[in-house]
């Protein structure tokens, strides 16, 4: 571990003699664009994938009893059109699950307009 000596200006004994720092200004539009944003949607999706069995058992207990959790496949997002309204929608999370009785079903996640 490297140890560094503080300069005279940094020394705590000289702190009172230093000029007060200017108040920080709000970020400019360019600075705001460069800030890191958190993709909550992606984090939520990863959590569901990591804890899918727990999620299903907690929030959809009756359905979870029918699923063979050794046969779970997460599919890429799917798009579909609501024919009646003409809206195009995206399903963020589509999971193909095997059933204990045989066969397969799909579990659909949040839908975006």
Helices and strands as residue ranges (DSSP letters): G 12-17, H 29-34, H 40-50, H 52-59, H 61-64, E 67-75, E 78-82, E 87-91, E 94-99, E 104-108, E 111-112
